[in-house]
Amino acid sequence: MTNQPQKLAYSIREACAASSLGRTTIYAHIAAGRLRVVRVGGRTLIPAEELQAFIKGNG
């Protein structure tokens, strides 16, 4: 059993897989301000707590 660190943020692709939402849907929620993202270098990341709150309906 490996002890993997908890994920801090998801790429768009990872967020789609984790949430079962499509890429277009994720981007629509980002554009509408319902899903916050951070930019790190050239990457767009969704903080894990942000994605969890969004899925739970608290976003």
C-alpha positions as CSV (number, residue, x, y, z in Angstrom):
1,M,0.0,0.0,0.0
2,T,1.5,3.3,-1.1
3,N,1.0,6.5,0.7
4,Q,0.2,9.0,-2.0
5,P,-0.1,12.7,-1.2
6,Q,-3.5,14.3,-1.5
7,K,-4.0,16.2,-4.8
8,L,-3.8,20.0,-4.3
9,A,-5.2,20.9,-7.8
10,Y,-6.5,19.3,-10.9
11,S,-5.7,20.1,-14.6
12,I,-8.7,20.6,-16.8
13,R,-8.4,17.1,-18.1
14,E,-8.1,15.6,-14.5
15,A,-11.1,17.7,-13.4
16,C,-13.2,16.4,-16.3
17,A,-12.3,12.8,-15.3
18,A,-12.8,13.3,-11.6
19,S,-16.2,15.1,-12.0
20,S,-17.5,13.2,-15.1
21,L,-18.2,16.6,-16.7
22,G,-17.1,17.5,-20.2
23,R,-14.3,19.9,-21.1
24,T,-16.8,22.4,-22.6
25,T,-19.0,22.3,-19.4
26,I,-15.9,22.9,-17.2
27,Y,-14.9,25.9,-19.3
28,A,-18.4,27.2,-19.2
29,H,-18.5,27.1,-15.4
30,I,-15.1,28.8,-15.3
31,A,-16.2,31.6,-17.7
32,A,-19.4,32.1,-15.6
33,G,-17.3,32.5,-12.4
34,R,-18.8,29.4,-10.8
35,L,-15.5,27.5,-10.8
36,R,-12.3,29.3,-9.8
37,V,-9.0,28.5,-11.4
38,V,-5.4,29.4,-10.8
39,R,-2.7,29.9,-13.4
40,V,0.7,28.4,-12.7
41,G,3.2,29.0,-15.4
42,G,1.3,28.1,-18.6
43,R,-1.1,25.7,-16.8
44,T,-4.7,26.3,-15.7
45,L,-5.4,24.4,-12.5
46,I,-8.5,24.0,-10.4
47,P,-7.8,23.8,-6.7
48,A,-9.1,20.5,-5.3
49,E,-11.2,22.2,-2.6
50,E,-12.8,24.4,-5.3
51,L,-13.8,21.4,-7.4
52,Q,-15.1,19.5,-4.4
53,A,-17.2,22.5,-3.3
54,F,-18.5,23.0,-6.8
55,I,-19.6,19.3,-7.1
56,K,-21.2,19.5,-3.7
57,G,-23.2,22.5,-4.8
58,N,-21.4,25.0,-2.6
59,G,-19.5,26.7,-5.5
